[in-house]
Structures are given as structure tokens and as C-alpha cells.
Amino acid sequence: MAKDDREPTELLPVLPSFRVPAHLARRFHQICLGVTAEILEGEDITPMQWSVLAAVLEEPGSAQSHIAKRLGIDAVTLGQAIDALEQKRLVKREADPADRRGRQLFITRRGSDLRLRLRPSMLAAQDRLLSPLTESERVNLLDMLARVVVANGSYARSGNGRRKPRKRSSSDSTS
């Protein structure tokens, strides 16, 4: 959906009972994904792949396991994102000289060019997103979010919050 095709939503205040971290974080995440997806439209890359590309650019030569941990995603999800990025020739994997089974990740020239081309749009979108805040409030918000994330890293496990598999009872196996 193009930016101008979005349906306007009524601006509703956040009710007091929804002024809790989980709800506000989920809504903020939803908004951030929407803004990112809008910019990536037509680029054949998802917001998840965009974040992987950014992580590889920031830490070239990192192992896949490191990037997965950095982004808080499981190895399978990261592997799928890397496969897609590699197919698009945006990243490449190389054997890790220190670990025969390991792979190091590097951004390609094409991947770097994409990041450079889209970065101004992403920064402008972040500015629009944070426009209700003053410059110092923006810095404070990001600092506070980073502190909360770092202090609570033990909860940032992939799959966290999903329902636990139901234990099978003896009656389940006879049906």
C-alpha cells in the first residue's frame, strides 16, 4: 500500500490501562515495522532482512550465531534471512578460518549500495516517527529503551512468549 493510499486512522489516546510496557512496545514495534516496510516496498527485501543487512554491515565477519544473538532471533530464522539475502547478492558467507563449521557474514557491494541508497529515507522516517518529541526527548527515549533492553536481555530469547507445546495424554495417542 503506497503512503498516500493508507486509510486515515482516528487518533485515539492511549487508555490508562494500556499505558504498560508490553502494549506500548507492541504498538511502537507495529508502527516501526509499518514505516520500514513502506520504505522497502518495491525493493524485494523485508524489514527483518533489512535489520540483518544492518547488523552484518555494522559487524562484518561476524558469525551467524553472533548476528542471531545480536538481533534476538533464532538460528533458523536468521539462516532463512541470510539465504534470501545471499540469493539477492546482498550478503555473502565465507568459511570462518577459526572454525571449520562456522561461516562469517559480509555485506556485498550491492548490499552496501542498497543500504546507502535507502538510509536517508530511513533516517527521515525515523525523524517523522519521533516528531512528537523534542530533540532531547528523542535522545532520552532511545537511551532509555537501550537501557531497558540491555538490562532485560535474559528475556529476549527467540520464541519467548509462545505457548508451550501441549503435553500429550494417553487418550491423545489412541485417537
DOKOLLO-879806 format. One record per atom (N, C-alpha, C): z, x, y; residue number from 1; atom name; chain. Coordinates in Angstrom, 2 decimals. Each point is the difference from the previous one (the first is absolute). Example, Ala and Ser with C-alpha at 12.3 -4.5 7.8 and 13.67 -1.06 7.14 Angstrom:
c3,c1,c2,resi,name,chain
7.80,13.19,-5.69,1,N,A
0.00,-0.89,1.19,1,CA,A
0.00,0.90,1.20,1,C,A
-0.72,-0.35,1.05,2,N,A
0.06,0.82,1.19,2,CA,A
0.73,-0.77,1.09,2,C,A
This chain:
c3,c1,c2,resi,name,chain
0.00,0.85,-1.17,1,N,A
0.00,-0.85,1.17,1,CA,A
0.00,0.90,1.23,1,C,A
-0.94,-0.19,0.88,2,N,A
-0.09,0.80,1.22,2,CA,A
1.15,-0.37,0.92,2,C,A
0.33,0.94,0.89,3,N,A
1.13,-0.18,0.89,3,CA,A
-0.11,-1.31,0.77,3,C,A
-1.17,-0.35,0.50,4,N,A
-0.17,-1.20,0.80,4,CA,A
-0.01,-1.28,-0.83,4,C,A
-0.15,0.12,-1.33,5,N,A
-0.02,-1.15,-0.88,5,CA,A
1.39,-0.39,-0.50,5,C,A
1.00,0.78,0.36,6,N,A
1.35,-0.33,-0.47,6,CA,A
0.45,-1.32,0.60,6,C,A
0.68,-0.77,-0.81,7,N,A
0.55,-1.24,0.50,7,CA,A
1.24,0.32,0.80,7,C,A
0.12,-0.59,1.19,8,N,A
1.22,0.27,0.77,8,CA,A
1.20,-0.61,-0.71,8,C,A
1.08,0.71,0.04,9,N,A
1.22,-0.54,-0.61,9,CA,A
0.96,-0.34,1.12,9,C,A
0.75,-1.04,-0.23,10,N,A
0.98,-0.40,1.00,10,CA,A
1.09,1.07,0.03,10,C,A
0.37,0.39,1.19,11,N,A
1.04,1.02,0.13,11,CA,A
1.36,-0.66,-0.18,11,C,A
0.60,0.26,-1.13,12,N,A
1.30,-0.57,-0.31,12,CA,A
1.05,1.10,0.06,12,C,A
1.15,-0.30,0.56,13,N,A
1.07,1.01,0.01,13,CA,A
0.51,0.23,-1.42,13,C,A
0.59,1.15,-0.21,14,N,A
0.62,0.30,-1.29,14,CA,A
1.36,-0.69,-0.01,14,C,A
0.17,-0.89,-0.95,15,N,A
1.26,-0.73,-0.11,15,CA,A
1.15,0.95,-0.30,15,C,A
1.20,-0.33,0.46,16,N,A
1.15,0.88,-0.26,16,CA,A
0.19,0.34,-1.48,16,C,A
-0.22,-0.97,-0.89,17,N,A
0.21,0.27,-1.42,17,CA,A
-1.05,0.96,-0.57,17,C,A
-1.11,0.20,0.72,18,N,A
-1.04,0.93,-0.45,18,CA,A
0.07,1.34,0.73,18,C,A
1.02,0.20,0.80,19,N,A
0.18,1.28,0.68,19,CA,A
0.77,0.95,-0.91,19,C,A
-0.62,0.24,-1.15,20,N,A
0.57,0.90,-0.99,20,CA,A
-1.06,1.05,-0.34,20,C,A
0.43,1.20,-0.39,21,N,A
-0.96,1.08,-0.24,21,CA,A
-1.12,-0.35,-0.97,21,C,A
0.32,-0.64,-1.12,22,N,A
-1.03,-0.26,-1.02,22,CA,A
-1.10,-0.91,0.55,22,C,A
0.37,-1.07,0.67,23,N,A
-1.00,-0.92,0.53,23,CA,A
-0.82,0.66,1.11,23,C,A
0.69,0.62,0.94,24,N,A
-0.72,0.61,1.13,24,CA,A
-0.89,1.14,-0.47,24,C,A
0.48,0.78,-0.97,25,N,A
-0.82,1.11,-0.52,25,CA,A
-1.24,-0.53,-0.71,25,C,A
0.16,-1.07,-0.77,26,N,A
-1.15,-0.59,-0.71,26,CA,A
-1.03,-0.52,0.99,26,C,A
0.45,-0.69,1.04,27,N,A
-0.92,-0.54,1.00,27,CA,A
-0.67,1.14,0.78,27,C,A
0.77,1.01,0.36,28,N,A
-0.56,1.14,0.73,28,CA,A
-1.04,0.71,-0.87,28,C,A
0.30,0.17,-1.27,29,N,A
-0.93,0.62,-0.94,29,CA,A
-1.28,-0.82,-0.10,29,C,A
0.15,-1.32,-0.08,30,N,A
-1.15,-0.90,-0.05,30,CA,A
-0.89,0.20,1.23,30,C,A
0.61,0.06,1.16,31,N,A
-0.74,0.18,1.25,31,CA,A
-0.70,1.35,0.02,31,C,A
0.72,1.05,-0.39,32,N,A
-0.58,1.35,-0.01,32,CA,A
-1.19,0.08,-0.96,32,C,A
0.13,-0.61,-1.19,33,N,A
-1.10,-0.01,-0.96,33,CA,A
-1.20,-0.76,0.56,33,C,A
0.26,-1.11,0.67,34,N,A
-1.08,-0.79,0.58,34,CA,A
-0.77,0.78,1.06,34,C,A
0.73,0.70,0.85,35,N,A
-0.63,0.80,1.05,35,CA,A
-0.81,1.13,-0.62,35,C,A
0.56,0.67,-1.00,36,N,A
-0.69,1.11,-0.66,36,CA,A
-1.24,-0.50,-0.73,36,C,A
0.12,-1.10,-0.72,37,N,A
-1.14,-0.56,-0.73,37,CA,A
-1.13,-0.38,0.95,37,C,A
0.37,-0.50,1.16,38,N,A
-1.00,-0.38,1.00,38,CA,A
-0.82,1.22,0.44,38,C,A
0.65,1.10,0.21,39,N,A
-0.68,1.22,0.43,39,CA,A
-0.84,0.57,-1.13,39,C,A
0.50,-0.11,-1.23,40,N,A
-0.71,0.57,-1.15,40,CA,A
-1.12,-0.90,-0.52,40,C,A
-0.10,-1.21,0.55,41,N,A
-1.04,-0.93,-0.44,41,CA,A
-1.37,0.66,0.12,41,C,A
-0.77,-0.07,-1.06,42,N,A
-1.33,0.59,-0.01,42,CA,A
-0.03,1.47,-0.37,42,C,A
1.16,0.59,-0.24,43,N,A
0.08,1.43,-0.33,43,CA,A
0.12,0.24,-1.50,43,C,A
0.15,-1.06,-0.79,44,N,A
0.16,0.10,-1.44,44,CA,A
1.21,0.86,-0.38,44,C,A
1.10,-0.23,0.73,45,N,A
1.26,0.70,-0.28,45,CA,A
1.14,-0.97,0.30,45,C,A
1.01,0.01,-0.86,46,N,A
1.14,-0.90,0.17,46,CA,A
1.09,0.68,0.82,46,C,A
0.94,-0.80,0.54,47,N,A
1.14,0.60,0.71,47,CA,A
0.77,1.00,-0.88,47,C,A
0.15,-0.31,-1.30,48,N,A
0.68,0.93,-0.90,48,CA,A
-0.76,1.32,-0.09,48,C,A
-1.31,-0.08,-0.18,49,N,A
-0.82,1.21,-0.07,49,CA,A
0.07,0.78,1.31,49,C,A
0.05,-0.72,1.11,50,N,A
0.12,0.64,1.31,50,CA,A
1.30,0.81,0.08,50,C,A
1.10,-0.57,-0.51,51,N,A
1.27,0.72,0.05,51,CA,A
-0.02,1.22,-0.92,51,C,A
-0.67,-0.12,-1.15,52,N,A
-0.13,1.14,-0.90,52,CA,A
-0.81,1.10,0.69,52,C,A
-1.09,-0.39,0.65,53,N,A
-0.84,0.97,0.73,53,CA,A
0.83,0.72,1.05,53,C,A
0.83,-0.74,0.72,54,N,A
0.86,0.60,1.03,54,CA,A
0.99,0.98,-0.61,54,C,A
0.60,-0.37,-1.13,55,N,A
0.98,0.87,-0.65,55,CA,A
-0.65,1.28,-0.50,55,C,A
-1.20,-0.11,-0.56,56,N,A
-0.71,1.20,-0.48,56,CA,A
-0.39,0.89,1.17,56,C,A
-0.39,-0.61,1.10,57,N,A
-0.36,0.77,1.20,57,CA,A
1.22,0.75,0.54,57,C,A
1.16,-0.66,0.00,58,N,A
1.23,0.60,0.51,58,CA,A
0.53,1.12,-0.89,58,C,A
-0.20,-0.14,-1.31,59,N,A
0.53,0.97,-0.94,59,CA,A
-1.08,0.42,-1.01,59,C,A
-1.03,0.70,0.49,60,N,A
-1.09,0.39,-0.91,60,CA,A
0.52,0.90,-1.13,60,C,A
-0.56,-0.22,-1.18,61,N,A
0.40,0.80,-1.15,61,CA,A
1.21,-0.55,-0.73,61,C,A
0.51,-1.14,0.48,62,N,A
1.15,-0.61,-0.67,62,CA,A
-0.39,-0.55,-1.36,62,C,A
0.97,-0.04,-0.88,63,N,A
-0.19,-0.60,-1.32,63,CA,A
-0.02,-1.52,0.16,63,C,A
-0.71,-0.66,-0.91,64,N,A
-0.03,-1.46,0.03,64,CA,A
1.40,-0.59,-0.06,64,C,A
0.87,0.59,-0.82,65,N,A
1.36,-0.52,-0.14,65,CA,A
0.75,0.07,1.33,65,C,A
-0.25,1.05,0.78,66,N,A
0.65,0.14,1.30,66,CA,A
-0.49,-1.09,0.95,66,C,A
-1.31,-0.24,0.02,67,N,A
-0.56,-1.02,0.90,67,CA,A
0.53,-1.39,-0.40,67,C,A
0.08,-0.27,-1.29,68,N,A
0.53,-1.28,-0.48,68,CA,A
1.44,-0.19,0.49,68,C,A
0.80,1.04,-0.14,69,N,A
1.40,-0.07,0.45,69,CA,A
0.06,-0.17,1.52,69,C,A
-0.81,0.73,0.71,70,N,A
-0.03,-0.07,1.47,70,CA,A
-0.32,-1.42,0.47,70,C,A
-0.94,-0.67,-0.70,71,N,A
-0.42,-1.34,0.40,71,CA,A
0.82,-1.11,-0.66,71,C,A
0.85,0.36,-0.97,72,N,A
0.82,-1.00,-0.67,72,CA,A
-0.81,-0.91,-0.90,72,C,A
-1.02,0.57,-0.65,73,N,A
-0.81,-0.79,-0.93,73,CA,A
0.00,0.66,-1.37,73,C,A
-0.31,-0.77,-1.02,74,N,A
0.02,0.55,-1.35,74,CA,A
-1.23,0.86,-0.25,74,C,A
0.08,0.84,-1.00,75,N,A
-1.07,0.95,-0.31,75,CA,A
-1.31,-0.69,-0.37,75,C,A
0.09,-1.13,-0.69,76,N,A
-1.22,-0.71,-0.40,76,CA,A
-0.73,-0.55,1.23,76,C,A
0.74,-0.61,0.91,77,N,A
-0.60,-0.54,1.23,77,CA,A
-0.62,1.12,0.81,77,C,A
0.72,1.11,0.13,78,N,A
-0.57,1.13,0.74,78,CA,A
-1.25,0.52,-0.70,78,C,A
0.06,0.12,-1.32,79,N,A
-1.17,0.48,-0.76,79,CA,A
-1.22,-0.86,0.24,79,C,A
0.20,-1.32,0.05,80,N,A
-1.11,-0.91,0.27,80,CA,A
-0.54,0.20,1.42,80,C,A
0.89,0.19,0.95,81,N,A
-0.43,0.23,1.39,81,CA,A
-0.77,1.32,0.10,81,C,A
0.51,1.03,-0.67,82,N,A
-0.68,1.30,0.02,82,CA,A
-1.37,-0.10,-0.68,82,C,A
-0.07,-0.72,-1.11,83,N,A
-1.30,-0.20,-0.68,83,CA,A
-1.01,-0.61,0.97,83,C,A
0.42,-1.04,0.71,84,N,A
-0.90,-0.68,0.95,84,CA,A
-0.39,0.93,1.15,84,C,A
0.97,0.74,0.53,85,N,A
-0.28,0.92,1.10,85,CA,A
-0.90,1.15,-0.45,85,C,A
0.19,0.42,-1.23,86,N,A
-0.82,1.08,-0.55,86,CA,A
-1.44,-0.50,-0.20,86,C,A
-0.15,-1.22,-0.49,87,N,A
-1.33,-0.59,-0.17,87,CA,A
-0.74,-0.09,1.33,87,C,A
0.75,-0.25,1.06,88,N,A
-0.59,-0.11,1.34,88,CA,A
-0.16,1.37,0.67,88,C,A
0.39,1.03,-0.74,89,N,A
-0.06,1.39,0.46,89,CA,A
0.83,0.22,1.27,89,C,A
1.19,-0.64,0.04,90,N,A
0.91,0.15,1.12,90,CA,A
1.13,0.98,-0.32,90,C,A
0.33,0.13,-1.28,91,N,A
0.98,0.99,-0.47,91,CA,A
-0.56,0.67,-1.24,91,C,A
0.59,1.15,-0.31,92,N,A
-0.37,0.67,-1.24,92,CA,A
1.26,0.52,-0.67,92,C,A
-0.07,0.08,-1.31,93,N,A
1.10,0.54,-0.80,93,CA,A
-0.42,1.36,-0.50,93,C,A
0.95,0.91,0.02,94,N,A
-0.24,1.34,-0.54,94,CA,A
1.16,0.34,-0.92,94,C,A
-0.29,0.80,-1.01,95,N,A
1.06,0.43,-0.91,95,CA,A
1.06,0.77,0.77,95,C,A
1.24,-0.26,-0.34,96,N,A
1.12,0.69,0.63,96,CA,A
0.18,1.34,-0.71,96,C,A
-0.14,1.12,0.72,97,N,A
0.14,1.30,-0.66,97,CA,A
1.39,0.24,-0.59,97,C,A
1.01,-0.71,0.51,98,N,A
1.36,0.18,-0.49,98,CA,A
0.34,-0.94,-1.16,98,C,A
-0.86,-0.98,-0.26,99,N,A
0.27,-0.98,-1.05,99,CA,A
-1.33,-0.45,-0.59,99,C,A
-0.29,0.43,-1.21,100,N,A
-1.30,-0.29,-0.62,100,CA,A
-0.31,-1.49,-0.07,100,C,A
1.03,-0.82,-0.16,101,N,A
-0.22,-1.44,-0.10,101,CA,A
-0.06,-0.68,1.36,101,C,A
0.52,0.65,1.02,102,N,A
0.08,-0.62,1.32,102,CA,A
-1.29,0.08,0.79,102,C,A
-0.13,-0.89,0.97,103,N,A
-1.15,-0.02,0.89,103,CA,A
0.49,0.01,1.44,103,C,A
-0.66,0.81,0.79,104,N,A
0.29,0.03,1.44,104,CA,A
-1.05,-0.85,0.70,104,C,A
0.42,-0.63,1.09,105,N,A
-0.89,-0.89,0.74,105,CA,A
-0.39,0.61,1.34,105,C,A
-1.27,-0.16,0.32,106,N,A
-0.52,0.50,1.27,106,CA,A
-0.92,-1.05,0.60,106,C,A
0.00,-0.09,1.31,107,N,A
-0.91,-0.90,0.68,107,CA,A
-1.35,0.72,0.13,107,C,A
-1.09,-0.74,-0.13,108,N,A
-1.33,0.59,0.15,108,CA,A
-0.42,-0.08,1.47,108,C,A
-1.10,0.62,0.30,109,N,A
-0.53,-0.07,1.36,109,CA,A
-0.29,-1.46,0.37,109,C,A
-0.57,-0.72,-0.95,110,N,A
-0.30,-1.42,0.22,110,CA,A
1.28,-0.80,0.28,110,C,A
1.06,0.27,-0.76,111,N,A
1.28,-0.67,0.20,111,CA,A
0.60,0.34,1.35,111,C,A
-0.08,1.26,0.37,112,N,A
0.51,0.46,1.29,112,CA,A
-0.77,-0.65,1.15,112,C,A
-1.33,-0.09,-0.16,113,N,A
-0.83,-0.64,1.03,113,CA,A
0.37,-1.47,0.17,113,C,A
0.25,-0.69,-1.13,114,N,A
0.39,-1.40,0.06,114,CA,A
1.32,-0.17,0.75,114,C,A
0.98,0.84,-0.36,115,N,A
1.30,-0.06,0.69,115,CA,A
-0.16,0.26,1.49,115,C,A
-0.78,1.01,0.36,116,N,A
-0.20,0.31,1.42,116,CA,A
-0.70,-1.15,0.74,116,C,A
-0.94,-0.63,-0.66,117,N,A
-0.76,-1.08,0.63,117,CA,A
0.87,-1.24,0.21,117,C,A
0.86,-0.31,-0.98,118,N,A
0.79,-1.22,0.08,118,CA,A
1.36,0.18,0.67,118,C,A
0.44,1.22,0.13,119,N,A
1.34,0.27,0.57,119,CA,A
0.20,-0.63,1.38,119,C,A
-0.96,0.13,0.92,120,N,A
0.22,-0.63,1.32,120,CA,A
0.20,-1.52,-0.10,120,C,A
-0.74,-0.66,-0.88,121,N,A
0.17,-1.45,-0.18,121,CA,A
1.37,-0.32,-0.57,121,C,A
0.45,0.83,-0.94,122,N,A
1.33,-0.21,-0.60,122,CA,A
1.10,0.19,1.05,122,C,A
-0.13,1.03,0.81,123,N,A
1.01,0.24,1.04,123,CA,A
0.00,-1.12,1.04,123,C,A
-1.18,-0.48,0.37,124,N,A
-0.09,-1.11,0.95,124,CA,A
0.64,-1.26,-0.60,124,C,A
-0.23,-0.22,-1.29,125,N,A
0.60,-1.17,-0.67,125,CA,A
1.52,0.11,-0.03,125,C,A
0.50,1.20,-0.24,126,N,A
1.46,0.20,0.02,126,CA,A
0.56,-0.28,1.38,126,C,A
-0.73,0.44,1.01,127,N,A
0.44,-0.29,1.38,127,CA,A
0.05,-1.50,0.25,127,C,A
-1.04,-0.74,-0.44,128,N,A
-0.01,-1.46,0.17,128,CA,A
1.16,-0.63,-0.77,128,C,A
0.22,0.47,-1.21,129,N,A
1.05,-0.53,-0.85,129,CA,A
1.37,0.17,0.65,129,C,A
0.22,1.13,0.62,130,N,A
1.30,0.30,0.60,130,CA,A
0.06,-0.33,1.49,130,C,A
-1.02,-0.66,0.51,131,N,A
-0.08,-0.28,1.44,131,CA,A
1.17,-0.82,0.56,131,C,A
0.69,-0.83,-0.81,132,N,A
1.15,-0.70,0.57,132,CA,A
1.17,0.94,0.34,132,C,A
-0.08,1.25,-0.44,133,N,A
1.09,0.96,0.22,133,CA,A
-0.36,1.00,1.09,133,C,A
1.04,0.51,0.67,134,N,A
-0.23,1.09,0.95,134,CA,A
-0.27,1.27,-0.80,134,C,A
-0.46,1.03,0.67,135,N,A
-0.28,1.27,-0.69,135,CA,A
1.26,0.55,-0.68,135,C,A
1.13,-0.04,0.67,136,N,A
1.23,0.53,-0.62,136,CA,A
0.44,-0.89,-1.17,136,C,A
-0.21,-1.32,0.11,137,N,A
0.34,-0.88,-1.12,137,CA,A
-0.90,0.29,-1.21,137,C,A
-1.26,0.32,0.25,138,N,A
-0.92,0.34,-1.10,138,CA,A
0.51,1.24,-0.74,138,C,A
0.35,1.01,0.77,139,N,A
0.50,1.24,-0.60,139,CA,A
1.29,-0.29,-0.77,139,C,A
0.89,-0.77,0.60,140,N,A
1.26,-0.35,-0.66,140,CA,A
-0.24,-0.81,-1.27,140,C,A
-0.90,-0.98,0.05,141,N,A
-0.28,-0.80,-1.18,141,CA,A
-0.48,0.88,-1.15,141,C,A
-0.96,0.86,0.27,142,N,A
-0.54,0.86,-1.04,142,CA,A
1.05,0.98,-0.52,142,C,A
0.82,0.54,0.91,143,N,A
1.09,0.88,-0.43,143,CA,A
1.00,-0.74,-0.88,143,C,A
0.35,-1.21,0.40,144,N,A
0.97,-0.78,-0.78,144,CA,A
-0.57,-0.40,-1.35,144,C,A
-1.25,-0.44,-0.03,145,N,A
-0.63,-0.34,-1.28,145,CA,A
-0.04,1.22,-0.93,145,C,A
-0.36,1.16,0.55,146,N,A
-0.04,1.22,-0.81,146,CA,A
1.39,0.34,-0.55,146,C,A
1.03,-0.15,0.82,147,N,A
1.36,0.29,-0.46,147,CA,A
0.43,-0.96,-1.11,147,C,A
-0.31,-1.27,0.15,148,N,A
0.36,-0.99,-1.01,148,CA,A
-0.74,0.30,-1.30,148,C,A
-1.29,0.33,0.10,149,N,A
-0.79,0.31,-1.19,149,CA,A
0.56,1.23,-0.72,149,C,A
0.28,1.06,0.73,150,N,A
0.51,1.23,-0.61,150,CA,A
1.38,-0.24,-0.62,150,C,A
0.87,-0.70,0.72,151,N,A
1.36,-0.22,-0.50,151,CA,A
0.04,-0.90,-1.23,151,C,A
-1.03,-0.81,-0.19,152,N,A
-0.01,-0.94,-1.11,152,CA,A
-1.12,0.28,-1.00,152,C,A
-0.41,1.24,-0.05,153,N,A
-1.11,0.39,-0.87,153,CA,A
0.20,-0.33,-1.46,153,C,A
1.24,-0.08,-0.45,154,N,A
0.23,-0.29,-1.41,154,CA,A
-0.47,-1.40,-0.39,154,C,A
-0.15,-0.88,0.98,155,N,A
-0.49,-1.35,-0.28,155,CA,A
-1.52,-0.08,0.05,155,C,A
-0.65,1.04,0.45,156,N,A
-1.46,0.00,0.18,156,CA,A
-0.68,0.46,-1.27,156,C,A
0.23,-0.73,-1.07,157,N,A
-0.64,0.31,-1.28,157,CA,A
-1.14,-0.97,-0.20,157,C,A
-1.09,0.50,-0.56,158,N,A
-1.10,-0.92,-0.28,158,CA,A
0.46,-1.03,-1.01,158,C,A
-0.40,-1.23,0.22,159,N,A
0.40,-1.08,-0.88,159,CA,A
1.36,-0.58,0.32,159,C,A
0.70,0.58,0.97,160,N,A
1.31,-0.50,0.38,160,CA,A
-0.13,-1.43,0.52,160,C,A
0.87,-0.87,-0.46,161,N,A
-0.02,-1.39,0.44,161,CA,A
-0.81,-0.91,-0.91,161,C,A
-0.73,0.57,-0.93,162,N,A
-0.74,-0.84,-0.95,162,CA,A
0.96,-0.58,-1.01,162,C,A
-0.39,-1.11,-0.55,163,N,A
0.83,-0.62,-1.05,163,CA,A
0.05,0.91,-1.21,163,C,A
1.17,0.09,-0.58,164,N,A
0.17,0.76,-1.23,164,CA,A
-0.70,-0.75,-1.13,164,C,A
-0.59,0.71,-0.95,165,N,A
-0.63,-0.69,-1.13,165,CA,A
1.03,-0.83,-0.75,165,C,A
-0.41,-1.15,-0.40,166,N,A
0.90,-0.89,-0.73,166,CA,A
0.17,0.53,-1.41,166,C,A
1.24,0.02,-0.46,167,N,A
0.26,0.45,-1.37,167,CA,A
-0.47,-1.08,-0.95,167,C,A
-0.66,0.44,-1.03,168,N,A
-0.50,-0.96,-1.00,168,CA,A
1.14,-0.40,-0.92,168,C,A
0.07,-1.28,-0.24,169,N,A
1.00,-0.48,-0.95,169,CA,A
-0.68,-0.19,-1.36,169,C,A
0.77,-0.21,-1.00,170,N,A
-0.57,-0.17,-1.33,170,CA,A
-0.91,-1.21,-0.07,170,C,A
0.27,-1.02,0.83,171,N,A
-0.85,-1.20,-0.01,171,CA,A
-1.35,0.28,0.64,171,C,A
-0.10,0.99,0.91,172,N,A
-1.27,0.37,0.63,172,CA,A
-0.96,0.58,-1.03,172,C,A
0.51,0.77,-0.92,173,N,A
-0.89,0.69,-0.94,173,CA,A
-0.49,-0.92,-1.11,173,C,A
0.65,-1.16,-0.18,174,N,A
-0.45,-0.91,-1.05,174,CA,A
-0.96,-1.04,0.51,174,C,A
-0.22,-0.08,1.29,175,N,A
-0.90,-1.02,0.54,175,CA,A
-1.43,0.35,-0.15,175,C,A
